[in-house]
């Protein structure tokens, strides 16, 4: 069986779509079970009022969706992957805005119900996304050489620098 791949798939980690599908399902399952049914590790909810957790959830979720939208606008302007390194827009502030946005969605859910088990699983999720980002950055380094190395020196990997010149 021959799978139809999109253009630019060679710039992504092999089978990345599986990680993007399975990890959120497992996380939401763990988060939901601990937060709403088992309540094994939600002791911190007693100390942080729900309204504060809700405000944090909404705020972080909005920031996450902005990161994802801005990265989509730049990276997927056309159906062909760009031939040159993109360093403008949000990519001028953070190297992995889409992954950062995805990770912020996890953080938002953790804020909504502070499940210690979910936090522990989030650490694993972060390590997987960091591995995927490293893999893809190595590909970009091979493609764009010194230009990408200089970009990595100027632009942070995960957290944008709002004071960047």
Buried (B, 14 or more C-beta within 10 A) or exposed (E): EEEEEEEEBEEBBEEEEEBBEEBBEEBEEBBBBBBEEEEEBBEEBEEEEEEEBEEBBEEBBEBBBBBBEBBBEBBEEEEEBEEEBBBEEBBBBBBBBBBBBBBBBBBBBBBBBBBBBBBEBBEEBBEEBBEBBEEBBEBBBEBBEEBBEEBBEEBBBBEBEEEEE
